[in-house]
Amino acid sequence: MPLLLRTTLLFVLVAQASIVAANEPELPTVSVTGTAEVRVLPDQAILRFSIDSRALALAAAVGDNDTKVTAVTQYLTQNKIEARFIRTDVIRIQPLFETPNKSRQQSSNGAGANTSAEQKIQPIGYSARRDISVTIKNLSQFEAIYRGLIERGVNEVNNVSFLSSELRKHREEARLMAVRAAKQKANVMASELGCKLAAVQSIRESGPSYRGSNMMTNRFADVPGGSEGAVASGMITISASVDIVFLLGDVELGK
């Protein structure tokens, strides 16, 4: 078959297919979004804190930090916290400089100022700092451990996150609830219009999302609460959202 004839025939077939497709009526659909939330009590916590040691001499700052970090890790181990749930970052050391004082700067810039540039940049001490995080699997231990860490030299608590060990299970539950909500919504809408849900054309998930219960604390923080069992961890919210397009059947046209 000549190339020109073959190309022409192919063009005709494609054109005919396009005409047939254009003449076919679009299937009726309904698009809905289903959302759901699951709220659960946490059963574990992640505590992130720091030990910041300061001294005039570098060796003294490092030595104090090592001593306190050792005391903290031993205390956690004694409270049956497994080593794999204790994470200690590398030590960070930095010199400390005197905060510039405006009045002092003005006087030093006047006549008779004899402070040398070398004297101005001399450190007044050193800081040795380690960041540590610990996962507490038994929340009944939380407050006692928190107090014990403060007593052993922790002087900065950065964050406490309350979590659930069954997060995957709750995410699946939220996802299924969102699908059921979408289906129920689509059924109500279709029924009002004299239709039925025939099939699912597409489904897309947005999420699920997870909102843990966090407790932010201050530098040199006090123990929260003040009495045994006073720490309120709050609830964890797990939400899911799905977008579903349903094909409709038994459409009553003209009504």
MIVEXBA-936768 format. One record per residue (C-alpha): residue number from 1; residue in one letter; x, y, z. Coordinates in steps of 0.001 Angstrom, whole numbers, plus 500000, padded with zeros to 6 digits. Layout:
N
<node k="NUM" r="A" u="X" v="Y" w="Z"/>
...
//
This chain:
255
<node k="1" r="M" u="500000" v="500000" w="500000"/>
<node k="2" r="P" u="501427" v="503385" w="499054"/>
<node k="3" r="L" u="502571" v="505494" w="502005"/>
<node k="4" r="L" u="500222" v="508358" w="501119"/>
<node k="5" r="L" u="497174" v="506058" w="500984"/>
<node k="6" r="R" u="498147" v="504367" w="504256"/>
<node k="7" r="T" u="498525" v="507731" w="506008"/>
<node k="8" r="T" u="495196" v="508953" w="504639"/>
<node k="9" r="L" u="493413" v="505784" w="505795"/>
<node k="10" r="L" u="494899" v="506111" w="509269"/>
<node k="11" r="F" u="493759" v="509733" w="509460"/>
<node k="12" r="V" u="490237" v="508745" w="508447"/>
<node k="13" r="L" u="490066" v="506011" w="511098"/>
<node k="14" r="V" u="491286" v="508363" w="513807"/>
<node k="15" r="A" u="488806" v="511014" w="512720"/>
<node k="16" r="Q" u="485938" v="508518" w="512782"/>
<node k="17" r="A" u="486931" v="507327" w="516269"/>
<node k="18" r="S" u="487016" v="510913" w="517472"/>
<node k="19" r="I" u="483553" v="511579" w="516068"/>
<node k="20" r="V" u="482147" v="508454" w="517748"/>
<node k="21" r="A" u="483747" v="509421" w="521061"/>
<node k="22" r="A" u="482413" v="512955" w="520787"/>
<node k="23" r="N" u="478898" v="511665" w="520136"/>
<node k="24" r="E" u="478903" v="509406" w="523170"/>
<node k="25" r="P" u="477221" v="511089" w="526138"/>
<node k="26" r="E" u="479360" v="511732" w="529196"/>
<node k="27" r="L" u="478594" v="509501" w="532121"/>
<node k="28" r="P" u="476908" v="511378" w="534970"/>
<node k="29" r="T" u="479018" v="511649" w="538108"/>
<node k="30" r="V" u="478914" v="513155" w="541571"/>
<node k="31" r="S" u="482075" v="514400" w="543326"/>
<node k="32" r="V" u="482201" v="514474" w="547109"/>
<node k="33" r="T" u="484718" v="514944" w="549901"/>
<node k="34" r="G" u="484599" v="512865" w="553047"/>
<node k="35" r="T" u="486406" v="513831" w="556235"/>
<node k="36" r="A" u="486816" v="512156" w="559616"/>
<node k="37" r="E" u="488706" v="512600" w="562873"/>
<node k="38" r="V" u="489811" v="510069" w="565465"/>
<node k="39" r="R" u="490801" v="511315" w="568923"/>
<node k="40" r="V" u="492832" v="509018" w="571150"/>
<node k="41" r="L" u="494732" v="509204" w="574406"/>
<node k="42" r="P" u="498535" v="509065" w="574046"/>
<node k="43" r="D" u="500458" v="506215" w="575627"/>
<node k="44" r="Q" u="504042" v="507452" w="575237"/>
<node k="45" r="A" u="506043" v="510672" w="575116"/>
<node k="46" r="I" u="509234" v="512030" w="573575"/>
<node k="47" r="L" u="511084" v="514464" w="575812"/>
<node k="48" r="R" u="513728" v="516705" w="574216"/>
<node k="49" r="F" u="516055" v="518611" w="576521"/>
<node k="50" r="S" u="519544" v="520106" w="576791"/>
<node k="51" r="I" u="522334" v="520343" w="579337"/>
<node k="52" r="D" u="524227" v="523626" w="578996"/>
<node k="53" r="S" u="527343" v="523961" w="581196"/>
<node k="54" r="R" u="529183" v="527268" w="581518"/>
<node k="55" r="A" u="532502" v="528039" w="583181"/>
<node k="56" r="L" u="535433" v="530413" w="582965"/>
<node k="57" r="A" u="537711" v="527655" w="581696"/>
<node k="58" r="L" u="536928" v="525410" w="578737"/>
<node k="59" r="A" u="537990" v="522244" w="580549"/>
<node k="60" r="A" u="535722" v="523060" w="583465"/>
<node k="61" r="A" u="532692" v="523565" w="581205"/>
<node k="62" r="V" u="533321" v="520299" w="579335"/>
<node k="63" r="G" u="533954" v="518391" w="582557"/>
<node k="64" r="D" u="530728" v="519651" w="584147"/>
<node k="65" r="N" u="528762" v="518753" w="581046"/>
<node k="66" r="D" u="530215" v="515240" w="580881"/>
<node k="67" r="T" u="529390" v="514659" w="584546"/>
<node k="68" r="K" u="525770" v="515794" w="584172"/>
<node k="69" r="V" u="525193" v="513857" w="580942"/>
<node k="70" r="T" u="526518" v="510699" w="582590"/>
<node k="71" r="A" u="524246" v="511266" w="585599"/>
<node k="72" r="V" u="521230" v="511761" w="583339"/>
<node k="73" r="T" u="521841" v="508674" w="581196"/>
<node k="74" r="Q" u="522461" v="506513" w="584283"/>
<node k="75" r="Y" u="519249" v="507828" w="585848"/>
<node k="76" r="L" u="517249" v="506978" w="582718"/>
<node k="77" r="T" u="518753" v="503499" w="582577"/>
<node k="78" r="Q" u="517909" v="502948" w="586243"/>
<node k="79" r="N" u="514313" v="503821" w="585399"/>
<node k="80" r="K" u="514252" v="501006" w="582811"/>
<node k="81" r="I" u="514544" v="503265" w="579763"/>
<node k="82" r="E" u="516285" v="501192" w="577100"/>
<node k="83" r="A" u="519458" v="502621" w="575592"/>
<node k="84" r="R" u="517898" v="502633" w="572098"/>
<node k="85" r="F" u="515323" v="505128" w="573347"/>
<node k="86" r="I" u="517986" v="507576" w="574560"/>
<node k="87" r="R" u="519673" v="509759" w="571958"/>
<node k="88" r="T" u="522567" v="512052" w="572861"/>
<node k="89" r="D" u="523938" v="514488" w="570291"/>
<node k="90" r="V" u="527600" v="515448" w="570026"/>
<node k="91" r="I" u="528871" v="518102" w="572383"/>
<node k="92" r="R" u="528856" v="521701" w="571152"/>
<node k="93" r="I" u="531448" v="524054" w="572546"/>
<node k="94" r="Q" u="531579" v="527798" w="572057"/>
<node k="95" r="P" u="533265" v="530779" w="573697"/>
<node k="96" r="L" u="531158" v="533320" w="575541"/>
<node k="97" r="F" u="531690" v="537038" w="575056"/>
<node k="98" r="E" u="530575" v="539949" w="577132"/>
<node k="99" r="T" u="527434" v="541632" w="575832"/>
<node k="100" r="P" u="528374" v="545098" w="574504"/>
<node k="101" r="N" u="527186" v="547919" w="576735"/>
<node k="102" r="K" u="526219" v="551119" w="574972"/>
<node k="103" r="S" u="527435" v="553434" w="577706"/>
<node k="104" r="R" u="530700" v="551510" w="577948"/>
<node k="105" r="Q" u="531190" v="551770" w="574193"/>
<node k="106" r="Q" u="530620" v="555518" w="574301"/>
<node k="107" r="S" u="533140" v="555992" w="577108"/>
<node k="108" r="S" u="535707" v="553789" w="575381"/>
<node k="109" r="N" u="535417" v="555858" w="572224"/>
<node k="110" r="G" u="536218" v="559060" w="574149"/>
<node k="111" r="A" u="539578" v="560542" w="575058"/>
<node k="112" r="G" u="541769" v="558407" w="577242"/>
<node k="113" r="A" u="540278" v="555085" w="576098"/>
<node k="114" r="N" u="543133" v="552574" w="576116"/>
<node k="115" r="T" u="541341" v="549230" w="575660"/>
<node k="116" r="S" u="543016" v="547315" w="572865"/>
<node k="117" r="A" u="541175" v="545427" w="570136"/>
<node k="118" r="E" u="542676" v="542182" w="571445"/>
<node k="119" r="Q" u="541194" v="542764" w="574902"/>
<node k="120" r="K" u="537741" v="543452" w="573484"/>
<node k="121" r="I" u="537446" v="540037" w="571766"/>
<node k="122" r="Q" u="538691" v="537912" w="574672"/>
<node k="123" r="P" u="536014" v="535392" w="575823"/>
<node k="124" r="I" u="534700" v="535695" w="579346"/>
<node k="125" r="G" u="533937" v="531978" w="579562"/>
<node k="126" r="Y" u="532911" v="528868" w="577658"/>
<node k="127" r="S" u="529714" v="526912" w="577054"/>
<node k="128" r="A" u="529528" v="523142" w="576575"/>
<node k="129" r="R" u="526116" v="521864" w="575497"/>
<node k="130" r="R" u="524502" v="518560" w="574594"/>
<node k="131" r="D" u="520991" v="517961" w="573276"/>
<node k="132" r="I" u="519324" v="514755" w="574446"/>
<node k="133" r="S" u="515997" v="513110" w="573613"/>
<node k="134" r="V" u="514315" v="510220" w="575388"/>
<node k="135" r="T" u="511237" v="508203" w="574489"/>
<node k="136" r="I" u="509154" v="507303" w="577530"/>
<node k="137" r="K" u="507010" v="504274" w="576729"/>
<node k="138" r="N" u="505180" v="504253" w="580061"/>
<node k="139" r="L" u="503439" v="507576" w="580663"/>
<node k="140" r="S" u="502996" v="506807" w="584348"/>
<node k="141" r="Q" u="506762" v="507410" w="584635"/>
<node k="142" r="F" u="506692" v="510750" w="582876"/>
<node k="143" r="E" u="506455" v="513212" w="585726"/>
<node k="144" r="A" u="508901" v="511390" w="587980"/>
<node k="145" r="I" u="511448" v="511184" w="585172"/>
<node k="146" r="Y" u="510910" v="514830" w="584300"/>
<node k="147" r="R" u="511653" v="515859" w="587893"/>
<node k="148" r="G" u="514678" v="513585" w="588080"/>
<node k="149" r="L" u="516184" v="515103" w="584925"/>
<node k="150" r="I" u="515862" v="518635" w="586302"/>
<node k="151" r="E" u="517477" v="517517" w="589562"/>
<node k="152" r="R" u="520434" v="516035" w="587673"/>
<node k="153" r="G" u="521360" v="519132" w="585727"/>
<node k="154" r="V" u="518963" v="519506" w="582815"/>
<node k="155" r="N" u="518504" v="523259" w="582472"/>
<node k="156" r="E" u="516652" v="523533" w="579171"/>
<node k="157" r="V" u="513580" v="521511" w="578180"/>
<node k="158" r="N" u="512786" v="522147" w="574538"/>
<node k="159" r="N" u="509682" v="520146" w="573778"/>
<node k="160" r="V" u="507489" v="517287" w="574958"/>
<node k="161" r="S" u="505509" v="515358" w="572329"/>
<node k="162" r="F" u="502784" v="512936" w="573377"/>
<node k="163" r="L" u="502248" v="510067" w="570922"/>
<node k="164" r="S" u="500326" v="506859" w="570338"/>
<node k="165" r="S" u="502006" v="503510" w="569736"/>
<node k="166" r="E" u="499041" v="502466" w="567556"/>
<node k="167" r="L" u="499209" v="505391" w="565168"/>
<node k="168" r="R" u="498892" v="503220" w="562024"/>
<node k="169" r="K" u="495761" v="501536" w="563360"/>
<node k="170" r="H" u="494123" v="504895" w="564125"/>
<node k="171" r="R" u="495120" v="506307" w="560730"/>
<node k="172" r="E" u="493417" v="503389" w="558976"/>
<node k="173" r="E" u="490341" v="503906" w="561125"/>
<node k="174" r="A" u="490194" v="507603" w="560209"/>
<node k="175" r="R" u="490669" v="506777" w="556525"/>
<node k="176" r="L" u="487792" v="504265" w="556487"/>
<node k="177" r="M" u="485538" v="506685" w="558346"/>
<node k="178" r="A" u="486287" v="509366" w="555727"/>
<node k="179" r="V" u="485373" v="506953" w="552899"/>
<node k="180" r="R" u="482097" v="506066" w="554616"/>
<node k="181" r="A" u="481321" v="509749" w="555107"/>
<node k="182" r="A" u="481925" v="510444" w="551418"/>
<node k="183" r="K" u="479731" v="507530" w="550351"/>
<node k="184" r="Q" u="476915" v="508600" w="552653"/>
<node k="185" r="K" u="477083" v="512150" w="551353"/>
<node k="186" r="A" u="477023" v="510957" w="547731"/>
<node k="187" r="N" u="474073" v="508644" w="548428"/>
<node k="188" r="V" u="472029" v="511490" w="549921"/>
<node k="189" r="M" u="472763" v="513785" w="546980"/>
<node k="190" r="A" u="472095" v="511116" w="544342"/>
<node k="191" r="S" u="468874" v="509949" w="545995"/>
<node k="192" r="E" u="467500" v="513484" w="546034"/>
<node k="193" r="L" u="468092" v="513658" w="542278"/>
<node k="194" r="G" u="466542" v="510260" w="541568"/>
<node k="195" r="C" u="469878" v="508521" w="540935"/>
<node k="196" r="K" u="471859" v="505664" w="542356"/>
<node k="197" r="L" u="475576" v="505221" w="542839"/>
<node k="198" r="A" u="476781" v="502826" w="540147"/>
<node k="199" r="A" u="480559" v="502703" w="540554"/>
<node k="200" r="V" u="483598" v="504646" w="541669"/>
<node k="201" r="Q" u="485380" v="506597" w="538955"/>
<node k="202" r="S" u="488248" v="507936" w="541052"/>
<node k="203" r="I" u="489360" v="508324" w="544629"/>
<node k="204" r="R" u="492095" v="510546" w="546028"/>
<node k="205" r="E" u="493260" v="510860" w="549600"/>
<node k="206" r="S" u="494313" v="514129" w="551219"/>
<node k="207" r="G" u="496156" v="513130" w="554354"/>
<node k="208" r="P" u="495675" v="511602" w="556818"/>
<node k="209" r="S" u="497069" v="514261" w="559102"/>
<node k="210" r="Y" u="498303" v="513895" w="562625"/>
<node k="211" r="R" u="498136" v="516480" w="565369"/>
<node k="212" r="G" u="499989" v="515323" w="568424"/>
<node k="213" r="S" u="499682" v="516825" w="571847"/>
<node k="214" r="N" u="502735" v="519015" w="572510"/>
<node k="215" r="M" u="503842" v="520790" w="575628"/>
<node k="216" r="M" u="506307" v="523587" w="575021"/>
<node k="217" r="T" u="508479" v="524497" w="577985"/>
<node k="218" r="N" u="510790" v="527341" w="578881"/>
<node k="219" r="R" u="514494" v="527557" w="579390"/>
<node k="220" r="F" u="515460" v="526455" w="582906"/>
<node k="221" r="A" u="511919" v="525066" w="583047"/>
<node k="222" r="D" u="510046" v="524129" w="586171"/>
<node k="223" r="V" u="508355" v="520778" w="586353"/>
<node k="224" r="P" u="504813" v="521045" w="584932"/>
<node k="225" r="G" u="501887" v="520433" w="587187"/>
<node k="226" r="G" u="503286" v="520464" w="590669"/>
<node k="227" r="S" u="501764" v="517275" w="592044"/>
<node k="228" r="E" u="501926" v="513607" w="591155"/>
<node k="229" r="G" u="499928" v="512874" w="588025"/>
<node k="230" r="A" u="499314" v="516555" w="587289"/>
<node k="231" r="V" u="500693" v="516496" w="583746"/>
<node k="232" r="A" u="497809" v="516700" w="581257"/>
<node k="233" r="S" u="498914" v="515203" w="577949"/>
<node k="234" r="G" u="495710" v="516020" w="576080"/>
<node k="235" r="M" u="494285" v="514098" w="573147"/>
<node k="236" r="I" u="495871" v="513168" w="569829"/>
<node k="237" r="T" u="493822" v="514022" w="566752"/>
<node k="238" r="I" u="494210" v="511935" w="563590"/>
<node k="239" r="S" u="492224" v="513216" w="560618"/>
<node k="240" r="A" u="491669" v="511939" w="557097"/>
<node k="241" r="S" u="490107" v="513392" w="553962"/>
<node k="242" r="V" u="489192" v="511676" w="550682"/>
<node k="243" r="D" u="487870" v="513026" w="547386"/>
<node k="244" r="I" u="485718" v="510477" w="545539"/>
<node k="245" r="V" u="483985" v="510687" w="542145"/>
<node k="246" r="F" u="481038" v="508275" w="541827"/>
<node k="247" r="L" u="479415" v="507231" w="538553"/>
<node k="248" r="L" u="475619" v="507536" w="538647"/>
<node k="249" r="G" u="473088" v="505074" w="537309"/>
<node k="250" r="D" u="469284" v="504961" w="536786"/>
<node k="251" r="V" u="469162" v="508667" w="536004"/>
<node k="252" r="E" u="465671" v="510037" w="535545"/>
<node k="253" r="L" u="466138" v="512571" w="532768"/>
<node k="254" r="G" u="463754" v="515468" w="532221"/>
<node k="255" r="K" u="462804" v="515879" w="535851"/>
//
